[in-house]
Amino acid sequence: MGKLEQDNINRLVSGLDNKEYWQRILNKLDRPRLNAERQDRRHNTIRGEEYFNDGYEVTVFDTIYVEHQDPESIIIQCEESRQLSNALSKLSEKDAFVVLELFLHFKTLTTVSREMGITVPAVRKRKIKILAILRTLLIEQGFCQPLEW
């Protein structure tokens, strides 16, 4: 082994004991999480896994925007989010895809039809059918009351 290789090995080994070096590496690794927390503070958001962690899987509906809200309304929003997630989980994969693309990602019927490889009228019919199914599921869960004419 040459002197240059030995010097490189010695530098690496001596770096293992350098706490400042490892602190810089840990800070760099932790930066994405810190940025996300900073963004949450700026937008006044609460994440379900931080405040309502009771073992259920966190979903896209679990971020609650909090601005001048009392704790009771936050808990109600969290429960409504769970009920909606539960109802969506009972849909087929394609039906859930349509709902999420149309109402969460705000895509048009044309875009969704292109992504699914079906016609726009077929997506429209599927949307109407899915909304009827969701209405029934949410009424059964006590999430909302049936409309009376």
C-alpha positions as CSV (number, residue, x, y, z in Angstrom):
1,M,0.0,0.0,0.0
2,G,1.4,3.4,-1.0
3,K,1.8,6.4,1.1
4,L,-1.1,8.2,-0.6
5,E,-3.5,5.4,0.0
6,Q,-2.4,5.2,3.6
7,D,-2.9,8.9,4.1
8,N,-6.5,8.7,2.6
9,I,-7.3,5.8,5.0
10,N,-5.9,7.7,8.0
11,R,-8.0,10.8,7.0
12,L,-11.2,8.7,6.8
13,V,-10.5,6.9,10.1
14,S,-9.8,10.2,11.9
15,G,-13.0,11.6,10.4
16,L,-15.0,8.9,12.1
17,D,-14.2,10.5,15.5
18,N,-15.0,14.0,14.3
19,K,-18.4,14.9,15.9
20,E,-18.7,18.1,14.0
21,Y,-18.4,16.3,10.7
22,W,-21.1,13.8,11.7
23,Q,-23.3,16.6,13.0
24,R,-23.1,18.3,9.5
25,I,-24.1,15.0,7.8
26,L,-27.0,14.4,10.2
27,N,-28.2,18.0,9.6
28,K,-28.1,17.5,5.9
29,L,-30.0,14.2,6.2
30,D,-32.6,15.8,8.4
31,R,-33.1,18.9,6.2
32,P,-36.2,17.6,4.2
33,R,-38.1,16.8,7.4
34,L,-37.3,20.2,8.9
35,N,-38.3,21.9,5.7
36,A,-41.7,20.1,5.8
37,E,-42.2,21.1,9.4
38,R,-41.4,24.7,8.6
39,Q,-43.9,24.7,5.8
40,D,-46.5,23.1,8.0
41,R,-46.0,25.9,10.6
42,R,-46.2,28.6,7.9
43,H,-49.5,27.1,6.5
44,N,-50.9,26.3,10.0
45,T,-51.4,22.6,9.3
46,I,-51.8,19.7,11.7
47,R,-51.0,16.2,10.6
48,G,-53.1,13.4,11.9
49,E,-50.1,11.2,12.9
50,E,-48.8,13.8,15.2
51,Y,-52.0,14.6,17.2
52,F,-54.4,11.8,16.7
53,N,-52.1,8.8,16.5
54,D,-54.2,5.8,17.5
55,G,-52.8,3.2,15.1
56,Y,-54.8,3.9,12.0
57,E,-53.2,4.5,8.6
58,V,-52.7,8.1,7.7
59,T,-54.4,9.1,4.4
60,V,-54.4,12.0,2.0
61,F,-57.4,13.4,3.9
62,D,-55.6,13.6,7.3
63,T,-54.1,17.0,6.8
64,I,-56.3,19.5,8.5
65,Y,-55.9,23.2,7.9
66,V,-56.2,25.1,11.2
67,E,-56.9,28.8,11.3
68,H,-58.8,30.1,14.2
69,Q,-60.4,26.7,15.0
70,D,-61.1,25.2,18.4
71,P,-59.9,21.7,19.3
72,E,-63.4,20.3,19.0
73,S,-63.8,21.3,15.4
74,I,-60.3,19.9,14.6
75,I,-61.3,16.5,16.1
76,I,-64.6,16.6,14.1
77,Q,-62.7,17.2,10.9
78,C,-60.4,14.4,11.7
79,E,-63.3,12.0,12.3
80,E,-65.0,13.2,9.1
81,S,-61.7,12.5,7.2
82,R,-61.6,8.9,8.6
83,Q,-65.2,8.3,7.5
84,L,-64.5,9.6,4.0
85,S,-61.4,7.5,3.8
86,N,-63.3,4.5,5.0
87,A,-66.0,5.0,2.3
88,L,-63.4,5.5,-0.4
89,S,-61.7,2.3,0.6
90,K,-64.9,0.4,-0.1
91,L,-64.9,1.5,-3.8
92,S,-63.1,-0.5,-6.5
93,E,-59.6,0.7,-7.5
94,K,-60.9,2.3,-10.7
95,D,-63.8,4.1,-8.9
96,A,-61.4,5.4,-6.2
97,F,-59.1,6.6,-9.0
98,V,-61.9,8.5,-10.7
99,V,-62.9,10.2,-7.4
100,L,-59.4,11.1,-6.4
101,E,-58.4,12.4,-9.8
102,L,-61.6,14.5,-10.2
103,F,-62.0,15.9,-6.7
104,L,-58.6,15.8,-5.1
105,H,-56.3,16.5,-8.1
106,F,-59.0,18.6,-9.9
107,K,-58.5,16.9,-13.2
108,T,-61.0,17.3,-16.0
109,L,-63.3,14.5,-17.3
110,T,-61.3,14.6,-20.5
111,T,-58.0,14.1,-18.7
112,V,-59.3,11.2,-16.6
113,S,-60.9,9.6,-19.6
114,R,-57.5,9.8,-21.5
115,E,-55.7,8.3,-18.5
116,M,-58.2,5.4,-18.1
117,G,-58.5,4.8,-21.9
118,I,-62.3,5.3,-21.9
119,T,-64.7,7.9,-23.3
120,V,-65.7,11.1,-21.5
121,P,-69.4,10.0,-21.3
122,A,-68.2,6.7,-19.6
123,V,-66.2,8.7,-17.0
124,R,-69.3,11.0,-16.4
125,K,-71.6,8.0,-15.9
126,R,-69.0,6.4,-13.6
127,K,-68.7,9.6,-11.6
128,I,-72.5,9.8,-11.1
129,K,-72.6,6.2,-10.1
130,I,-69.7,6.6,-7.7
131,L,-71.2,9.6,-6.0
132,A,-74.5,7.7,-5.5
133,I,-72.5,4.9,-3.9
134,L,-70.5,7.3,-1.7
135,R,-73.7,9.0,-0.6
136,T,-75.2,5.7,0.4
137,L,-72.0,4.6,2.3
138,L,-71.7,8.0,4.1
139,I,-75.4,7.9,5.1
140,E,-74.9,4.4,6.5
141,Q,-72.0,5.6,8.5
142,G,-74.0,8.5,9.9
143,F,-71.7,11.0,8.2
144,C,-74.7,12.8,6.7
145,Q,-78.4,12.7,6.5
146,P,-80.4,11.7,3.4
147,L,-81.9,14.5,1.5
148,E,-85.7,14.8,1.8
149,W,-87.6,16.5,-1.0
